[in-house]
Amino acid sequence: MVATMECAGNNRADLDPPVGGNQFGGGAVSTAIWSGVSLSDVLERAGVGADAVEVLFEGADSGEPVPGRPLPLICEASPWTRPSTLILSWPTR
């Protein structure tokens, strides 16, 4: 899967009036080739039932703003957040 991502703070330093957060200039954009497995395949193999409504990923790292916040399994507003279109990725190119 090829995907381009842009940080929400890209060009934040140019906003007027200024806003809080890291004052990024341009360049917080990247395109990568992602590989991995389908989240729906992993959930099926793990025996997650059809009645499940969220999944919680935990790792050795932590993040902001809410570490450990569950990911809803289905979001009708966007087909990109359905388990059939999500991948669990590993090294990118």
N, C-alpha and C positions, 0 to 999 in steps of 0.2 A: 504494500500500500504506500503510495506517495502522498505526503501531506505537508502543507505549508502552515506554520504556526506563527502568530504574531503576539508578542507580549502586550497585555492591556496597557502597559506603561510606555509603549513605544512612542517616542517624541513627546513625552510628558513635559519635558523641559520647555517646550515651545507653547504650552497652554497659557492663556491669558484670560482671566486671572490664574495665577499659579495654584496648583493643587498639591496636596500632600503626597508622600511616597517618594521612592527613588526617582530622581530627576534624570531619567534616561533621555538620551538624544535619539537619533535615528539608528537603525540597525538591529533592533530587537526582533528580527524576523529570520526564520530558518525553514528550509525545505529539507526533508529527510525521507529515505526509503525505510519503512518499518516492516519488520517481519514478526510473526508470532502465530498464535492459534486463536481460533474463534472463541470468544467468551461463552457463547451458547454451548459449544462442544465441551468445554471444561465443566460448566455447570451441570450439564447432562451426565457426564462421566462421574462427577462427584455425587450424583444422586439428589441434587437440589430439586425439590418438588415444583410443580407448576403453580402452586399457590404462594411461592416465595415472592416477596415484594421488594427486597433490597439485599445487597451484598456489601460486606465490610472488608476492605482490604487493609491489611496491617503489614508493616515492614520494619526494618531496623531503623529507618529514618523517621522523621516527624516533619510536619509542615504547618502552614498557616492557611486560613484563619482557624479552622476547626480540625485538628488532627483526629483521624478515625471517623470522620463523618461518613455515614453510609451512602452508597451510590444506588439510587432507585434502579430497579431492573428494567422498568418500562417507562418511557416518557412519550406519551402520545404526541406531544408537540413537535418532536424531532425524530425522524427515522434514524439519525446518527447515534442516538443513545439507546437503541434497542440491542439486546444481547447478540442478535444475529449479525449486526454490523460492527460490533466492538471486537477488538483483538487484545489479548494479553501479549505485549510486545517484549522483545529482547533486542540485542544490539542492532543499531540502525546504521545506515550508510549515508 
